[in-house]
């Protein structure tokens, strides 16, 4: 979503849920990215699961209307009709995802929905939850080349220069898809030897490379270690060039993370490595 000029009036967007609000926020963001030139203030209000909380939420909606001089836009995943009735007292544009999708699904499936608060959390399969926790623990213990042990258990092993996005991508894969993702930095010593570590080569079918534009890498590293050789543009260009050469040499699939979101990178990896998982 392109940032709008500061002189434009602001609209407040609320993501309201009886759970974490992540679903409402994710779906809402997907829709809002289609609109440019609008200043938006995002507010997530989770765990609206009682009349008292709904009335507190109602007051915030009314306050935002006064402050903005325009009615707020609400993306909601509230199920309870009484809670929705309270929020309807506010002058807002309310887009309730369950209202939008439940009725057509009831008609198609021939079954009435339960309209149960927090139902999505109760329906999570225990094995799926266990798989995600195990993946997160595995990924944390195999971050940044900490250990070579247990790589045969990895679903994917990310490689690339330091600070190209390996760690956040690995954690997203673990948390969102239950993927056991290890990651290893390619370092100057590897380039001097002109050889990838043996511990990685024997798992080549699991390797996936991330690269990055040297200028972007220079910006990221300079925030961490300014005025260092590590962060210099010259060194960044050298490391990226050598890392890409090494990936081509070993026929490793890779992509440029410079302008892609973690979600885009992770989805591409899932497709390329052919990891069939449902998101949690």
C-alpha positions as CSV (number, residue, x, y, z in Angstrom):
1,X,0.0,0.0,0.0
2,X,1.6,3.3,-1.1
3,X,2.0,5.8,1.7
4,X,-0.4,8.8,1.2
5,X,0.6,12.4,1.6
6,X,0.4,13.6,5.2
7,X,-2.0,16.4,4.4
8,X,-4.8,14.0,3.4
9,X,-7.4,13.2,6.0
10,X,-6.9,10.0,8.0
11,X,-9.3,7.0,8.2
12,X,-9.1,4.6,11.1
13,X,-9.3,0.9,10.3
14,X,-10.3,-1.5,13.1
15,X,-9.7,-5.2,13.1
16,X,-12.0,-6.7,15.7
17,X,-12.2,-10.3,16.8
18,X,-13.2,-12.6,19.6
19,X,-9.8,-14.2,19.1
20,X,-6.4,-12.9,18.3
21,X,-7.6,-10.7,15.4
22,X,-4.9,-12.0,13.1
23,X,-7.4,-13.5,10.6
24,X,-9.4,-10.2,10.4
25,X,-6.2,-8.2,10.0
26,X,-4.7,-10.5,7.4
27,X,-7.9,-10.5,5.3
28,X,-8.4,-6.8,5.8
29,X,-4.8,-5.9,4.8
30,X,-5.3,-8.0,1.6
31,X,-8.2,-5.8,0.6
32,X,-6.7,-2.5,1.6
33,X,-3.6,-3.0,-0.5
34,X,-5.8,-2.4,-3.5
35,X,-6.3,1.2,-2.5
36,X,-3.6,3.9,-2.8
37,X,-3.6,7.6,-1.9
38,X,-5.5,7.1,1.4
39,X,-4.0,7.7,4.9
40,X,-5.0,4.8,7.1
41,X,-4.5,4.2,10.8
42,X,-4.7,0.5,11.8
43,X,-6.1,-0.6,15.1
44,X,-6.4,-4.3,16.1
45,X,-8.8,-5.1,19.0
46,X,-8.5,-8.8,20.0
47,X,-10.5,-10.9,22.4
48,X,-13.8,-9.0,22.2
49,X,-15.7,-11.9,23.8
50,X,-18.1,-10.2,26.3
51,X,-20.7,-7.4,26.4
52,X,-18.4,-5.2,28.5
53,X,-15.5,-5.5,26.0
54,X,-17.9,-4.9,23.1
55,X,-19.1,-1.7,24.8
56,X,-15.5,-0.6,25.3
57,X,-14.9,-1.3,21.6
58,X,-18.0,0.7,20.7
59,X,-16.7,3.8,22.6
60,X,-13.4,3.6,20.7
61,X,-15.3,3.5,17.4
62,X,-17.3,6.6,18.4
63,X,-14.1,8.4,19.4
64,X,-12.4,7.6,16.1
65,X,-15.4,9.0,14.2
66,X,-15.1,12.3,16.0
67,X,-11.3,12.5,15.7
68,X,-11.3,11.6,12.0
69,X,-14.4,13.4,11.0
70,X,-15.4,10.3,9.1
71,X,-16.8,6.9,10.0
72,X,-14.2,4.1,10.7
73,X,-14.0,1.0,8.7
74,X,-14.3,-2.3,10.7
75,X,-13.1,-5.7,9.6
76,X,-14.7,-8.1,12.0
77,X,-14.6,-11.8,12.7
78,X,-17.1,-11.6,15.6
79,X,-19.5,-14.5,15.7
80,X,-21.8,-13.7,18.6
81,X,-24.9,-11.8,17.5
82,X,-25.3,-9.9,20.7
83,X,-21.8,-8.5,20.5
84,X,-22.3,-7.6,16.8
85,X,-25.6,-5.8,17.8
86,X,-23.7,-3.7,20.3
87,X,-21.1,-2.6,17.6
88,X,-23.9,-1.8,15.2
89,X,-24.8,1.2,17.3
90,X,-21.7,2.9,16.0
91,X,-21.7,4.7,12.6
92,X,-19.1,2.5,10.8
93,X,-18.7,0.6,7.6
94,X,-18.6,-3.0,9.1
95,X,-17.3,-5.8,7.0
96,X,-18.0,-9.0,9.0
97,X,-16.2,-11.9,7.3
98,X,-18.4,-14.5,9.0
99,X,-21.6,-12.8,7.9
100,X,-20.2,-12.6,4.4
101,X,-19.2,-16.3,4.1
102,X,-21.2,-18.3,6.7
103,X,-24.7,-17.9,5.1
104,X,-23.6,-19.1,1.6
105,X,-21.7,-22.0,3.2
106,X,-24.7,-23.0,5.2
107,X,-26.8,-23.0,2.1
108,X,-24.2,-25.0,0.1
109,X,-23.4,-27.5,2.9
110,X,-27.0,-27.9,4.1
111,X,-25.8,-27.5,7.7
112,X,-26.2,-24.7,10.2
113,X,-23.0,-23.2,11.6
114,X,-22.4,-23.4,15.4
115,X,-21.8,-19.7,15.8
116,X,-19.3,-20.5,18.6
117,X,-16.8,-18.0,19.9
118,X,-13.2,-19.1,19.4
119,X,-14.3,-22.2,17.4
120,X,-11.2,-22.0,15.1
121,X,-8.9,-22.5,18.1
122,X,-10.9,-25.4,19.4
123,X,-10.9,-27.2,16.1
124,X,-7.1,-27.2,15.6
125,X,-5.9,-30.8,15.4
126,X,-3.6,-31.8,18.3
127,X,-1.1,-33.4,15.9
128,X,-1.0,-30.2,13.8
129,X,-0.3,-28.1,16.9
130,X,2.4,-30.5,18.1
131,X,4.0,-30.4,14.6
132,X,4.1,-26.6,14.7
133,X,5.7,-26.5,18.1
134,X,8.3,-29.1,17.1
135,X,9.1,-27.1,14.0
136,X,9.5,-23.9,15.9
137,X,11.8,-25.5,18.4
138,X,13.8,-27.2,15.6
139,X,14.1,-23.9,13.7
140,X,15.3,-21.9,16.7
141,X,18.0,-24.5,17.5
142,X,19.2,-24.6,13.9
143,X,19.3,-20.8,13.3
144,X,22.4,-19.2,11.7
145,X,24.4,-22.4,11.4
146,X,24.5,-23.0,15.2
147,X,24.7,-26.8,14.6
148,X,25.2,-29.3,11.9
149,X,23.4,-32.0,13.9
150,X,20.0,-33.2,12.8
151,X,20.0,-31.7,9.4
152,X,18.5,-34.9,8.0
153,X,15.3,-33.9,9.9
154,X,15.0,-30.5,8.1
155,X,12.3,-30.0,5.6
156,X,14.3,-27.1,4.0
157,X,17.8,-25.6,4.6
158,X,18.1,-21.9,3.7
159,X,21.5,-20.6,2.7
160,X,22.8,-17.1,1.8
161,X,24.9,-14.2,3.0
162,X,24.4,-12.8,6.5
163,X,21.4,-10.5,6.9
164,X,19.6,-11.5,3.7
165,X,16.4,-12.7,5.4
166,X,17.1,-16.3,6.3
167,X,16.1,-16.1,10.0
168,X,12.7,-14.4,9.7
169,X,11.8,-16.6,6.7
170,X,12.8,-19.7,8.7
171,X,10.7,-18.7,11.6
172,X,7.7,-17.8,9.5
173,X,7.9,-21.2,7.7
174,X,7.9,-22.9,11.1
175,X,5.2,-20.9,12.7
176,X,2.8,-20.6,9.7
177,X,3.3,-24.0,8.1
178,X,5.0,-26.2,10.7
179,X,8.1,-26.6,8.5
180,X,11.4,-27.5,10.1
181,X,13.7,-24.9,8.5
182,X,17.4,-24.7,9.3
183,X,19.5,-21.8,7.9
184,X,23.2,-21.3,7.3
185,X,25.2,-18.2,6.4
186,X,27.6,-18.3,3.6
187,X,30.7,-16.6,4.9
188,X,34.0,-15.3,3.4
189,X,35.8,-18.4,4.4
190,X,33.5,-20.4,2.2
191,X,34.2,-18.1,-0.7
192,X,38.0,-18.3,-0.2
193,X,37.8,-22.1,-0.3
194,X,35.4,-21.8,-3.3
195,X,33.4,-24.6,-1.7
196,X,30.2,-25.0,0.2
197,X,30.5,-26.7,3.6
198,X,30.3,-30.5,3.3
199,X,27.6,-30.7,5.9
200,X,25.3,-28.8,3.5
201,X,26.4,-30.4,0.2
202,X,25.2,-33.8,1.4
203,X,21.7,-32.3,1.9
204,X,21.7,-30.4,-1.4
205,X,18.1,-31.5,-2.3
206,X,16.9,-29.6,0.8
207,X,18.9,-26.4,0.1
208,X,17.2,-23.2,-1.0
209,X,19.2,-20.0,-1.5
210,X,18.3,-16.4,-0.6
211,X,20.2,-13.5,-2.2
212,X,19.8,-9.8,-2.0
213,X,20.7,-6.6,-3.8
214,X,24.1,-5.4,-2.5
215,X,22.7,-1.9,-1.9
216,X,19.9,-3.2,0.2
217,X,22.3,-5.5,2.1
218,X,24.5,-2.4,2.8
219,X,21.6,-0.6,4.3
220,X,20.7,-3.5,6.6
221,X,24.2,-4.2,7.7
222,X,25.0,-0.5,8.3
223,X,22.1,-0.3,10.8
224,X,23.8,-3.1,12.8
225,X,27.5,-2.4,12.3
226,X,28.0,1.1,10.8
227,X,31.3,2.0,9.1
228,X,32.6,-1.6,9.2
229,X,34.1,-3.7,6.5
230,X,31.2,-6.1,7.1
231,X,28.7,-3.5,6.1
232,X,30.7,-1.7,3.3
233,X,29.1,-1.7,-0.1
234,X,32.2,-3.1,-1.6
235,X,32.1,-6.1,0.7
236,X,28.4,-6.6,0.2
237,X,28.9,-6.7,-3.5
238,X,31.7,-9.2,-3.1
239,X,29.7,-11.5,-0.8
240,X,26.5,-11.5,-2.9
241,X,28.4,-12.1,-6.1
242,X,30.3,-15.1,-4.6
243,X,27.2,-16.5,-2.9
244,X,25.3,-16.5,-6.2
245,X,28.2,-18.0,-8.0
246,X,28.3,-20.8,-5.4
247,X,24.5,-21.4,-5.7
248,X,24.9,-21.8,-9.5
249,X,27.8,-24.1,-9.0
250,X,25.8,-26.4,-6.8
251,X,22.6,-26.0,-8.8
252,X,20.7,-24.6,-5.8
253,X,17.4,-22.9,-6.3
254,X,17.4,-19.3,-5.1
255,X,15.5,-16.1,-5.2
256,X,16.2,-12.4,-4.5
257,X,14.6,-11.3,-1.2
258,X,15.3,-7.5,-1.7
259,X,11.7,-6.5,-2.6
260,X,9.7,-9.5,-1.4
261,X,7.8,-9.9,1.8
262,X,8.4,-12.9,4.1
263,X,5.0,-14.2,3.1
264,X,6.0,-14.1,-0.6
265,X,9.4,-15.7,0.0
266,X,8.0,-18.5,2.2
267,X,5.2,-19.3,-0.3
268,X,7.7,-19.5,-3.1
269,X,9.9,-21.8,-1.1
270,X,7.0,-24.0,-0.3
271,X,6.2,-24.3,-4.0
272,X,9.8,-24.8,-5.1
273,X,10.6,-27.4,-2.5
274,X,7.2,-29.0,-2.9
275,X,6.2,-28.8,0.8
276,X,2.5,-29.5,0.9
277,X,1.3,-28.0,4.2
278,X,-1.7,-26.1,5.3
279,X,-1.2,-22.8,7.2
280,X,-2.2,-22.7,10.8
